[in-house]
Amino acid sequence: METKQLKRLPVGIQTFSEVMGLDCLYIDKTEYIWNMIHLSKYIFLSRPRRFGKSLLLSTIQAYYEGRRDLFKGLFIETVEKDWTAYPVLSLSMASGKHMEKDQLQRYLLYILEENERRFGISSDSKDPNVRLRNLISNVYEKTGKKVVVLIDEYDAPLLDVVHEKEMLPVLRNVMRNFYSPLKDCDPYLQFVFITGITKFSQLSIFSELNNLKNISMLTDFAGVCGITEEEMLASMSDYIDDFAEAQQTTREGAIEGLKQQYDGYHFTWPSPDIYNPFSLLNAFQDHDYTNYWFSSGTPSYLIGMLRKFNVVPSKIGGRSVLASAFDAPTENMKRITPLLYQSGYITIKSYNPISRNYTLDIPNNEIQAGLMESLLPNYVHEYADEGNSMVGDLPMK
């Protein structure tokens, strides 16, 4: 039997132009983008790490830069007629971790300098907020077009100190000052998109952006990141067959195995079943059921918050919260549940619209086993062996 030639899987690739240039598999998310840009001028999206936020921002950047050639065959090509090119400022905070105040301010200046070079603009201001305002206004004046601002992982500099009473207010003030010009620059802005893992209060971070639209729990955008079950079955059918052959099982057996291992995420309710994209792509590439998401790193902020709230990893699942809990700013949380949800360790299993109560639990086998194998040893070293021995006794979801 002739073997089908499968497209390359975009494992480790977060740039849309590279995905399309290499003719990799791409799950079309451009209908979400089209709906997003026609919903509000200022958008905020929260999703766990490695869930495709950076690729989404890169796709938005390519769209606003008018790169129509990259969108052949995708939804947005069928509805966009003008393809007007706008100047785009890309501000990624992903590397701004584990920094003191002065380091963080230098990092912000470095990011701004990179964008200034792209547009041939020079500035000697040492204040990041002044520098950002000047950058936006100068780009607008130089190009004659409104500016698109894309901010990736806006909360990265704050997450690792979220449990520290002294350092968090200091760094939060740095970031608040940095983002403050966005309000005053409104006449120069075409679109602003901000992503992150957690929700710090708007009053402390985006104090002036009172029109920032949070789409994180809107049903219409439930599948904007990650891979829905429908998308997997429709666009990855040949990869399922390839995986099943390598695993020496049936197609149905492979689908069920992948579902148990990587599916089960719901970021609102109702929601389609959503697979962890990082793990699913790696599983198809390696033909294996490895805990890829956990092996890519254990965030130190979670360990710190577990200690702060005296929660052991084995007790993370099986929780219920009111809808209002999701609106609690991260820095003022009374329970760790919203952070566990936003970080991807628990997910929505059901919702009672009358009581407005969400039932939350561990999404799949990867998280169930990974919590004990990867997280517990970092949390209580003296009980690591005991914790790892518990993995085999855990009931799988």
Contacts in CASP RR format, 6 or more apart in sequence:
PFRMAT RR
TARGET T0000
AUTHOR 0000-0000-0000
METHOD contacts of the structure
MODEL  1
METKQLKRLPVGIQTFSEVMGLDCLYIDKTEYIWNMIHLSKYIFLSRPRR
FGKSLLLSTIQAYYEGRRDLFKGLFIETVEKDWTAYPVLSLSMASGKHME
KDQLQRYLLYILEENERRFGISSDSKDPNVRLRNLISNVYEKTGKKVVVL
IDEYDAPLLDVVHEKEMLPVLRNVMRNFYSPLKDCDPYLQFVFITGITKF
SQLSIFSELNNLKNISMLTDFAGVCGITEEEMLASMSDYIDDFAEAQQTT
REGAIEGLKQQYDGYHFTWPSPDIYNPFSLLNAFQDHDYTNYWFSSGTPS
YLIGMLRKFNVVPSKIGGRSVLASAFDAPTENMKRITPLLYQSGYITIKS
YNPISRNYTLDIPNNEIQAGLMESLLPNYVHEYADEGNSMVGDLPMK
4 238 0 8 1.000
4 242 0 8 1.000
6 25 0 8 1.000
6 238 0 8 1.000
6 239 0 8 1.000
6 242 0 8 1.000
7 23 0 8 1.000
7 24 0 8 1.000
7 25 0 8 1.000
8 22 0 8 1.000
8 23 0 8 1.000
8 24 0 8 1.000
8 25 0 8 1.000
9 24 0 8 1.000
9 25 0 8 1.000
9 239 0 8 1.000
9 281 0 8 1.000
9 284 0 8 1.000
9 285 0 8 1.000
10 19 0 8 1.000
10 22 0 8 1.000
10 24 0 8 1.000
10 25 0 8 1.000
10 26 0 8 1.000
10 55 0 8 1.000
10 281 0 8 1.000
11 281 0 8 1.000
11 282 0 8 1.000
11 285 0 8 1.000
13 19 0 8 1.000
13 22 0 8 1.000
13 24 0 8 1.000
13 55 0 8 1.000
14 52 0 8 1.000
14 54 0 8 1.000
14 55 0 8 1.000
14 58 0 8 1.000
15 55 0 8 1.000
15 58 0 8 1.000
16 55 0 8 1.000
16 58 0 8 1.000
16 59 0 8 1.000
16 61 0 8 1.000
16 62 0 8 1.000
16 70 0 8 1.000
17 58 0 8 1.000
17 62 0 8 1.000
17 67 0 8 1.000
17 70 0 8 1.000
18 24 0 8 1.000
19 26 0 8 1.000
19 55 0 8 1.000
20 26 0 8 1.000
20 70 0 8 1.000
21 70 0 8 1.000
25 235 0 8 1.000
25 236 0 8 1.000
25 239 0 8 1.000
26 74 0 8 1.000
27 226 0 8 1.000
27 227 0 8 1.000
27 231 0 8 1.000
27 235 0 8 1.000
27 277 0 8 1.000
28 74 0 8 1.000
28 75 0 8 1.000
28 235 0 8 1.000
29 56 0 8 1.000
29 59 0 8 1.000
29 224 0 8 1.000
29 225 0 8 1.000
30 59 0 8 1.000
30 63 0 8 1.000
30 71 0 8 1.000
30 74 0 8 1.000
30 75 0 8 1.000
30 76 0 8 1.000
30 77 0 8 1.000
31 75 0 8 1.000
31 76 0 8 1.000
32 221 0 8 1.000
32 223 0 8 1.000
32 224 0 8 1.000
33 56 0 8 1.000
33 59 0 8 1.000
33 60 0 8 1.000
33 63 0 8 1.000
33 76 0 8 1.000
34 75 0 8 1.000
34 76 0 8 1.000
34 79 0 8 1.000
34 80 0 8 1.000
35 220 0 8 1.000
35 221 0 8 1.000
36 43 0 8 1.000
36 193 0 8 1.000
36 215 0 8 1.000
36 221 0 8 1.000
36 224 0 8 1.000
37 60 0 8 1.000
37 191 0 8 1.000
39 213 0 8 1.000
39 215 0 8 1.000
40 211 0 8 1.000
40 213 0 8 1.000
41 189 0 8 1.000
41 190 0 8 1.000
41 191 0 8 1.000
41 192 0 8 1.000
41 211 0 8 1.000
42 182 0 8 1.000
42 192 0 8 1.000
42 194 0 8 1.000
42 209 0 8 1.000
42 211 0 8 1.000
42 212 0 8 1.000
42 213 0 8 1.000
43 191 0 8 1.000
43 192 0 8 1.000
43 193 0 8 1.000
43 194 0 8 1.000
43 212 0 8 1.000
43 213 0 8 1.000
43 215 0 8 1.000
44 194 0 8 1.000
44 195 0 8 1.000
44 212 0 8 1.000
44 213 0 8 1.000
44 214 0 8 1.000
44 215 0 8 1.000
44 216 0 8 1.000
45 53 0 8 1.000
45 56 0 8 1.000
45 193 0 8 1.000
45 194 0 8 1.000
45 195 0 8 1.000
45 196 0 8 1.000
45 214 0 8 1.000
45 215 0 8 1.000
45 216 0 8 1.000
45 221 0 8 1.000
45 224 0 8 1.000
45 225 0 8 1.000
46 195 0 8 1.000
46 196 0 8 1.000
46 197 0 8 1.000
46 198 0 8 1.000
46 199 0 8 1.000
46 214 0 8 1.000
46 216 0 8 1.000
46 342 0 8 1.000
47 53 0 8 1.000
47 195 0 8 1.000
47 196 0 8 1.000
47 197 0 8 1.000
47 216 0 8 1.000
47 224 0 8 1.000
47 225 0 8 1.000
47 226 0 8 1.000
47 267 0 8 1.000
48 197 0 8 1.000
48 342 0 8 1.000
48 343 0 8 1.000
48 344 0 8 1.000
49 197 0 8 1.000
49 299 0 8 1.000
49 343 0 8 1.000
50 276 0 8 1.000
50 277 0 8 1.000
50 278 0 8 1.000
50 293 0 8 1.000
50 296 0 8 1.000
51 225 0 8 1.000
51 226 0 8 1.000
51 276 0 8 1.000
51 277 0 8 1.000
51 278 0 8 1.000
52 225 0 8 1.000
52 226 0 8 1.000
52 277 0 8 1.000
52 278 0 8 1.000
53 152 0 8 1.000
53 153 0 8 1.000
53 195 0 8 1.000
53 196 0 8 1.000
53 225 0 8 1.000
54 92 0 8 1.000
54 94 0 8 1.000
54 152 0 8 1.000
54 153 0 8 1.000
54 195 0 8 1.000
56 195 0 8 1.000
56 224 0 8 1.000
56 225 0 8 1.000
57 90 0 8 1.000
57 150 0 8 1.000
57 152 0 8 1.000
57 193 0 8 1.000
57 195 0 8 1.000
60 148 0 8 1.000
60 150 0 8 1.000
60 193 0 8 1.000
61 88 0 8 1.000
61 90 0 8 1.000
61 148 0 8 1.000
61 150 0 8 1.000
62 70 0 8 1.000
62 71 0 8 1.000
63 71 0 8 1.000
63 76 0 8 1.000
63 80 0 8 1.000
64 85 0 8 1.000
64 86 0 8 1.000
64 88 0 8 1.000
64 148 0 8 1.000
64 190 0 8 1.000
64 191 0 8 1.000
65 85 0 8 1.000
65 86 0 8 1.000
65 88 0 8 1.000
66 83 0 8 1.000
66 84 0 8 1.000
66 85 0 8 1.000
66 86 0 8 1.000
68 77 0 8 1.000
68 80 0 8 1.000
68 83 0 8 1.000
71 77 0 8 1.000
71 80 0 8 1.000
84 145 0 8 1.000
85 145 0 8 1.000
86 145 0 8 1.000
86 146 0 8 1.000
86 147 0 8 1.000
86 148 0 8 1.000
86 190 0 8 1.000
86 191 0 8 1.000
87 119 0 8 1.000
87 139 0 8 1.000
87 140 0 8 1.000
87 143 0 8 1.000
87 145 0 8 1.000
87 147 0 8 1.000
87 148 0 8 1.000
88 147 0 8 1.000
88 148 0 8 1.000
88 149 0 8 1.000
88 150 0 8 1.000
89 115 0 8 1.000
89 135 0 8 1.000
89 136 0 8 1.000
89 139 0 8 1.000
89 147 0 8 1.000
89 148 0 8 1.000
89 149 0 8 1.000
89 150 0 8 1.000
90 115 0 8 1.000
90 150 0 8 1.000
90 152 0 8 1.000
91 111 0 8 1.000
91 112 0 8 1.000
91 115 0 8 1.000
91 149 0 8 1.000
91 150 0 8 1.000
91 151 0 8 1.000
91 152 0 8 1.000
92 111 0 8 1.000
92 151 0 8 1.000
92 152 0 8 1.000
92 153 0 8 1.000
93 111 0 8 1.000
93 151 0 8 1.000
93 152 0 8 1.000
93 153 0 8 1.000
93 154 0 8 1.000
93 155 0 8 1.000
93 156 0 8 1.000
93 157 0 8 1.000
94 152 0 8 1.000
94 153 0 8 1.000
94 156 0 8 1.000
95 107 0 8 1.000
95 156 0 8 1.000
96 104 0 8 1.000
96 107 0 8 1.000
96 156 0 8 1.000
96 157 0 8 1.000
97 156 0 8 1.000
97 157 0 8 1.000
97 159 0 8 1.000
97 160 0 8 1.000
98 160 0 8 1.000
99 107 0 8 1.000
99 157 0 8 1.000
99 171 0 8 1.000
101 170 0 8 1.000
101 171 0 8 1.000
101 174 0 8 1.000
104 157 0 8 1.000
104 171 0 8 1.000
104 174 0 8 1.000
104 175 0 8 1.000
105 128 0 8 1.000
105 174 0 8 1.000
107 157 0 8 1.000
108 128 0 8 1.000
108 131 0 8 1.000
108 174 0 8 1.000
108 178 0 8 1.000
109 126 0 8 1.000
109 128 0 8 1.000
109 131 0 8 1.000
112 123 0 8 1.000
112 128 0 8 1.000
112 131 0 8 1.000
112 132 0 8 1.000
112 135 0 8 1.000
115 135 0 8 1.000
116 122 0 8 1.000
116 123 0 8 1.000
116 135 0 8 1.000
119 135 0 8 1.000
119 138 0 8 1.000
119 139 0 8 1.000
119 142 0 8 1.000
119 143 0 8 1.000
120 142 0 8 1.000
121 135 0 8 1.000
121 138 0 8 1.000
121 139 0 8 1.000
121 142 0 8 1.000
123 131 0 8 1.000
123 134 0 8 1.000
123 135 0 8 1.000
123 138 0 8 1.000
125 131 0 8 1.000
125 134 0 8 1.000
128 174 0 8 1.000
128 177 0 8 1.000
128 178 0 8 1.000
129 177 0 8 1.000
129 178 0 8 1.000
129 179 0 8 1.000
129 180 0 8 1.000
129 181 0 8 1.000
130 181 0 8 1.000
132 178 0 8 1.000
132 181 0 8 1.000
133 181 0 8 1.000
133 184 0 8 1.000
133 185 0 8 1.000
136 147 0 8 1.000
136 149 0 8 1.000
136 181 0 8 1.000
136 185 0 8 1.000
136 188 0 8 1.000
136 189 0 8 1.000
137 185 0 8 1.000
137 188 0 8 1.000
139 147 0 8 1.000
139 188 0 8 1.000
140 146 0 8 1.000
140 147 0 8 1.000
140 188 0 8 1.000
145 190 0 8 1.000
146 188 0 8 1.000
146 189 0 8 1.000
146 190 0 8 1.000
147 185 0 8 1.000
147 188 0 8 1.000
147 189 0 8 1.000
147 190 0 8 1.000
148 189 0 8 1.000
148 190 0 8 1.000
148 191 0 8 1.000
148 192 0 8 1.000
148 193 0 8 1.000
149 182 0 8 1.000
149 189 0 8 1.000
149 191 0 8 1.000
149 192 0 8 1.000
149 193 0 8 1.000
150 192 0 8 1.000
150 193 0 8 1.000
151 179 0 8 1.000
151 192 0 8 1.000
151 193 0 8 1.000
151 194 0 8 1.000
151 195 0 8 1.000
152 195 0 8 1.000
152 196 0 8 1.000
153 195 0 8 1.000
153 196 0 8 1.000
153 197 0 8 1.000
154 175 0 8 1.000
154 179 0 8 1.000
154 194 0 8 1.000
154 195 0 8 1.000
154 196 0 8 1.000
154 205 0 8 1.000
155 196 0 8 1.000
155 197 0 8 1.000
155 198 0 8 1.000
155 200 0 8 1.000
155 330 0 8 1.000
156 196 0 8 1.000
157 171 0 8 1.000
157 174 0 8 1.000
157 175 0 8 1.000
158 168 0 8 1.000
158 171 0 8 1.000
158 172 0 8 1.000
158 175 0 8 1.000
158 200 0 8 1.000
159 197 0 8 1.000
159 198 0 8 1.000
159 299 0 8 1.000
159 301 0 8 1.000
160 299 0 8 1.000
160 300 0 8 1.000
160 301 0 8 1.000
161 167 0 8 1.000
161 168 0 8 1.000
161 171 0 8 1.000
161 301 0 8 1.000
162 168 0 8 1.000
162 198 0 8 1.000
162 301 0 8 1.000
162 305 0 8 1.000
162 330 0 8 1.000
162 331 0 8 1.000
162 339 0 8 1.000
163 301 0 8 1.000
163 304 0 8 1.000
163 305 0 8 1.000
163 307 0 8 1.000
163 308 0 8 1.000
168 331 0 8 1.000
172 200 0 8 1.000
172 204 0 8 1.000
172 205 0 8 1.000
172 331 0 8 1.000
175 205 0 8 1.000
176 204 0 8 1.000
176 205 0 8 1.000
176 206 0 8 1.000
176 207 0 8 1.000
179 205 0 8 1.000
179 206 0 8 1.000
179 209 0 8 1.000
180 207 0 8 1.000
180 208 0 8 1.000
182 189 0 8 1.000
182 192 0 8 1.000
182 206 0 8 1.000
182 208 0 8 1.000
182 209 0 8 1.000
183 208 0 8 1.000
183 209 0 8 1.000
184 208 0 8 1.000
192 209 0 8 1.000
194 206 0 8 1.000
194 212 0 8 1.000
197 342 0 8 1.000
197 343 0 8 1.000
198 330 0 8 1.000
198 339 0 8 1.000
198 342 0 8 1.000
198 343 0 8 1.000
199 214 0 8 1.000
199 216 0 8 1.000
199 326 0 8 1.000
199 327 0 8 1.000
199 329 0 8 1.000
199 330 0 8 1.000
199 338 0 8 1.000
199 342 0 8 1.000
200 329 0 8 1.000
200 330 0 8 1.000
200 331 0 8 1.000
201 329 0 8 1.000
201 330 0 8 1.000
201 331 0 8 1.000
201 332 0 8 1.000
202 209 0 8 1.000
202 210 0 8 1.000
202 212 0 8 1.000
203 329 0 8 1.000
204 329 0 8 1.000
204 331 0 8 1.000
206 212 0 8 1.000
215 221 0 8 1.000
215 224 0 8 1.000
216 267 0 8 1.000
216 268 0 8 1.000
217 267 0 8 1.000
217 268 0 8 1.000
217 326 0 8 1.000
218 268 0 8 1.000
219 268 0 8 1.000
219 269 0 8 1.000
219 270 0 8 1.000
219 271 0 8 1.000
222 266 0 8 1.000
222 267 0 8 1.000
222 268 0 8 1.000
222 270 0 8 1.000
222 271 0 8 1.000
222 272 0 8 1.000
222 274 0 8 1.000
223 267 0 8 1.000
223 271 0 8 1.000
223 272 0 8 1.000
223 274 0 8 1.000
225 277 0 8 1.000
226 265 0 8 1.000
226 274 0 8 1.000
226 275 0 8 1.000
226 276 0 8 1.000
226 277 0 8 1.000
227 236 0 8 1.000
227 274 0 8 1.000
227 275 0 8 1.000
227 277 0 8 1.000
227 280 0 8 1.000
228 272 0 8 1.000
228 273 0 8 1.000
228 274 0 8 1.000
228 275 0 8 1.000
229 259 0 8 1.000
229 263 0 8 1.000
229 272 0 8 1.000
229 273 0 8 1.000
229 274 0 8 1.000
229 275 0 8 1.000
230 272 0 8 1.000
232 240 0 8 1.000
232 258 0 8 1.000
232 275 0 8 1.000
232 280 0 8 1.000
233 240 0 8 1.000
233 255 0 8 1.000
236 284 0 8 1.000
239 284 0 8 1.000
240 251 0 8 1.000
240 254 0 8 1.000
240 255 0 8 1.000
240 258 0 8 1.000
241 251 0 8 1.000
241 254 0 8 1.000
242 284 0 8 1.000
242 287 0 8 1.000
243 254 0 8 1.000
243 258 0 8 1.000
243 283 0 8 1.000
243 284 0 8 1.000
243 287 0 8 1.000
244 250 0 8 1.000
244 251 0 8 1.000
244 253 0 8 1.000
244 254 0 8 1.000
246 287 0 8 1.000
247 254 0 8 1.000
247 287 0 8 1.000
257 289 0 8 1.000
258 275 0 8 1.000
258 280 0 8 1.000
258 283 0 8 1.000
258 289 0 8 1.000
259 273 0 8 1.000
259 364 0 8 1.000
260 364 0 8 1.000
260 365 0 8 1.000
260 396 0 8 1.000
260 397 0 8 1.000
261 279 0 8 1.000
261 283 0 8 1.000
261 289 0 8 1.000
261 364 0 8 1.000
261 365 0 8 1.000
261 366 0 8 1.000
262 275 0 8 1.000
262 276 0 8 1.000
262 279 0 8 1.000
262 280 0 8 1.000
262 283 0 8 1.000
262 364 0 8 1.000
262 366 0 8 1.000
263 273 0 8 1.000
263 274 0 8 1.000
263 275 0 8 1.000
263 363 0 8 1.000
263 364 0 8 1.000
264 273 0 8 1.000
264 274 0 8 1.000
264 275 0 8 1.000
264 347 0 8 1.000
264 363 0 8 1.000
264 364 0 8 1.000
265 273 0 8 1.000
265 274 0 8 1.000
265 275 0 8 1.000
265 276 0 8 1.000
265 344 0 8 1.000
265 347 0 8 1.000
265 363 0 8 1.000
265 364 0 8 1.000
266 273 0 8 1.000
266 274 0 8 1.000
266 347 0 8 1.000
266 348 0 8 1.000
266 349 0 8 1.000
267 274 0 8 1.000
267 347 0 8 1.000
267 348 0 8 1.000
268 348 0 8 1.000
269 348 0 8 1.000
269 350 0 8 1.000
269 351 0 8 1.000
269 358 0 8 1.000
270 351 0 8 1.000
271 348 0 8 1.000
276 293 0 8 1.000
276 364 0 8 1.000
276 366 0 8 1.000
278 292 0 8 1.000
278 293 0 8 1.000
278 296 0 8 1.000
279 290 0 8 1.000
279 291 0 8 1.000
279 292 0 8 1.000
279 293 0 8 1.000
279 366 0 8 1.000
282 290 0 8 1.000
282 292 0 8 1.000
283 289 0 8 1.000
283 290 0 8 1.000
283 292 0 8 1.000
291 366 0 8 1.000
291 369 0 8 1.000
291 370 0 8 1.000
291 373 0 8 1.000
291 374 0 8 1.000
292 366 0 8 1.000
293 366 0 8 1.000
293 367 0 8 1.000
294 366 0 8 1.000
294 367 0 8 1.000
294 370 0 8 1.000
294 373 0 8 1.000
294 374 0 8 1.000
294 375 0 8 1.000
295 374 0 8 1.000
297 374 0 8 1.000
298 374 0 8 1.000
298 375 0 8 1.000
298 378 0 8 1.000
299 343 0 8 1.000
302 339 0 8 1.000
302 340 0 8 1.000
302 343 0 8 1.000
302 345 0 8 1.000
302 375 0 8 1.000
303 375 0 8 1.000
303 378 0 8 1.000
303 379 0 8 1.000
305 336 0 8 1.000
305 339 0 8 1.000
306 312 0 8 1.000
306 313 0 8 1.000
306 336 0 8 1.000
306 375 0 8 1.000
306 379 0 8 1.000
307 379 0 8 1.000
308 336 0 8 1.000
309 335 0 8 1.000
309 336 0 8 1.000
311 336 0 8 1.000
312 376 0 8 1.000
312 379 0 8 1.000
312 380 0 8 1.000
313 371 0 8 1.000
313 372 0 8 1.000
313 375 0 8 1.000
313 376 0 8 1.000
313 379 0 8 1.000
314 371 0 8 1.000
314 372 0 8 1.000
314 376 0 8 1.000
314 387 0 8 1.000
314 390 0 8 1.000
316 340 0 8 1.000
316 345 0 8 1.000
316 346 0 8 1.000
316 362 0 8 1.000
316 371 0 8 1.000
317 346 0 8 1.000
317 360 0 8 1.000
317 361 0 8 1.000
317 362 0 8 1.000
318 346 0 8 1.000
318 359 0 8 1.000
318 360 0 8 1.000
318 361 0 8 1.000
318 362 0 8 1.000
319 337 0 8 1.000
319 340 0 8 1.000
319 346 0 8 1.000
319 359 0 8 1.000
319 360 0 8 1.000
319 361 0 8 1.000
320 357 0 8 1.000
320 358 0 8 1.000
320 359 0 8 1.000
320 360 0 8 1.000
321 335 0 8 1.000
321 337 0 8 1.000
321 338 0 8 1.000
321 357 0 8 1.000
321 358 0 8 1.000
321 360 0 8 1.000
322 355 0 8 1.000
322 356 0 8 1.000
322 357 0 8 1.000
322 358 0 8 1.000
323 356 0 8 1.000
323 357 0 8 1.000
323 358 0 8 1.000
324 356 0 8 1.000
325 335 0 8 1.000
325 337 0 8 1.000
325 338 0 8 1.000
325 358 0 8 1.000
326 338 0 8 1.000
326 341 0 8 1.000
326 358 0 8 1.000
328 334 0 8 1.000
328 338 0 8 1.000
330 338 0 8 1.000
330 339 0 8 1.000
330 342 0 8 1.000
333 339 0 8 1.000
337 346 0 8 1.000
337 360 0 8 1.000
340 346 0 8 1.000
340 360 0 8 1.000
341 347 0 8 1.000
341 348 0 8 1.000
341 360 0 8 1.000
344 363 0 8 1.000
344 367 0 8 1.000
345 362 0 8 1.000
345 367 0 8 1.000
345 371 0 8 1.000
346 360 0 8 1.000
346 361 0 8 1.000
346 362 0 8 1.000
346 363 0 8 1.000
347 360 0 8 1.000
347 361 0 8 1.000
347 362 0 8 1.000
347 363 0 8 1.000
348 358 0 8 1.000
348 359 0 8 1.000
348 360 0 8 1.000
349 359 0 8 1.000
349 360 0 8 1.000
349 361 0 8 1.000
350 358 0 8 1.000
350 359 0 8 1.000
351 357 0 8 1.000
351 358 0 8 1.000
351 359 0 8 1.000
361 397 0 8 1.000
362 368 0 8 1.000
362 371 0 8 1.000
362 397 0 8 1.000
363 397 0 8 1.000
364 397 0 8 1.000
365 396 0 8 1.000
365 397 0 8 1.000
368 394 0 8 1.000
368 395 0 8 1.000
368 396 0 8 1.000
368 397 0 8 1.000
369 391 0 8 1.000
369 394 0 8 1.000
369 396 0 8 1.000
370 391 0 8 1.000
372 387 0 8 1.000
372 388 0 8 1.000
372 390 0 8 1.000
372 391 0 8 1.000
372 394 0 8 1.000
373 388 0 8 1.000
373 391 0 8 1.000
376 383 0 8 1.000
376 384 0 8 1.000
376 387 0 8 1.000
376 388 0 8 1.000
377 384 0 8 1.000
377 387 0 8 1.000
377 388 0 8 1.000
END
